């Protein structure tokens, strides 16, 4: 018998600079800030962010988190991907905020366009045209 999952509840992201990361996810990507808590005992902020009214990301800050191993790619979560209507418009918007994007690629399996950018902590973020 297998589990019967209802969906993804949230994605937890740890950042080094809470202000920069909150700006990226809230102001650049447009996620809605549902709540924000400062936990003095951990010297840590926690922000709950929603996409289209649905809670999706917990953004945590910690004083000195270790760097994320990324290149070469390591085992574990590879990236976070968002569905978008127009990859080219997404790139123009991100670049307007100074966020660099990779060259547009075409998924060989679906023929859909996608690109990657990075959040302030170099977490790969994919934007996939649907």
C-alpha positions in Angstrom: 0.0 0.0 0.0 1.4 3.4 -0.9 0.9 6.7 0.7 -1.9 9.0 -0.5 -0.4 12.4 -0.6 -2.7 15.4 -1.1 -0.1 17.8 -2.5 3.0 19.7 -1.7 2.4 21.7 1.6 5.4 24.0 1.4 9.0 24.4 0.4 11.5 25.6 3.0 14.4 27.9 2.0 17.2 29.1 4.2 18.8 32.4 3.3 21.8 34.4 4.4 20.4 37.9 3.9 16.7 37.9 4.9 16.1 41.4 3.5 17.5 40.6 0.1 15.7 37.2 -0.1 12.4 38.6 1.1 12.7 41.3 -1.6 13.5 38.7 -4.2 10.6 36.4 -3.4 8.0 39.0 -2.5 8.8 42.0 -4.7 10.5 40.5 -7.7 8.7 37.1 -8.0 5.4 38.6 -6.6 4.7 36.1 -3.8 2.4 37.3 -1.1 3.7 37.7 2.4 1.2 35.8 4.7 3.1 36.2 7.9 6.5 37.1 9.3 8.0 36.0 12.6 11.3 36.9 14.4 12.5 34.1 16.6 15.0 35.8 19.0 16.3 32.5 20.5 17.5 31.5 17.0 18.3 35.0 15.7 16.1 34.0 12.8 13.2 35.3 10.7 10.5 33.1 9.2 8.3 34.4 6.4 5.4 32.4 5.0 4.8 33.2 1.3 1.9 32.4 -1.0 1.5 32.0 -4.7 -2.0 32.7 -6.1 -3.3 32.7 -2.5 -1.8 29.3 -1.7 0.9 28.9 0.9 4.1 27.6 -0.8 7.3 28.8 0.7 8.8 29.1 4.2 11.7 31.5 4.0 14.1 31.2 7.0 17.1 33.3 7.9 19.9 32.0 10.1 23.0 33.9 11.2 25.7 31.9 9.3 24.3 29.1 7.2 26.8 27.0 5.3 27.0 27.5 1.5 24.8 25.3 -0.7 26.8 22.8 -2.7 25.7 23.3 -6.2 28.4 23.0 -8.8 29.1 20.3 -9.7 25.6 19.3 -8.8 25.2 17.3 -5.6 22.6 14.9 -4.5 19.4 16.4 -3.1 16.9 19.1 -4.2 18.1 20.4 -7.6 16.0 23.5 -8.1 12.7 25.3 -7.6 10.5 25.7 -10.7 7.7 28.2 -11.4 5.2 27.9 -14.2 4.9 31.1 -16.3 2.9 32.2 -19.3 5.7 33.9 -21.2 9.4 33.1 -20.5 10.6 36.0 -22.6 8.5 38.5 -20.6 9.7 36.8 -17.4 13.3 37.3 -18.4 12.8 41.0 -19.3 11.1 41.5 -15.9 13.7 39.8 -13.9 16.5 41.5 -15.8 14.8 44.8 -15.0 15.5 44.0 -11.4 19.1 43.1 -12.1 18.5 39.4 -11.9 20.5 37.6 -14.6 18.9 34.7 -16.5 20.4 31.9 -18.5 19.8 31.7 -22.3 16.4 30.3 -23.1 16.3 26.5 -23.6 13.8 24.3 -25.2 12.7 21.1 -23.3 13.4 18.3 -25.8 10.5 16.2 -24.3 7.8 18.9 -24.3 9.1 21.6 -26.8 8.4 24.2 -24.0 10.7 27.1 -23.3 12.4 27.6 -19.9 15.2 29.5 -18.3 17.1 29.6 -15.0 18.0 32.4 -12.7 19.3 32.4 -9.1 17.9 33.7 -5.9 20.2 35.9 -3.7 21.8 32.7 -2.2 22.4 31.1 -5.6 19.5 28.7 -5.3 18.6 27.8 -8.9 15.1 29.0 -9.9 13.6 27.7 -13.1 10.9 29.5 -15.0 9.0 27.1 -17.3 6.5 28.3 -19.9 3.2 26.5 -19.8 
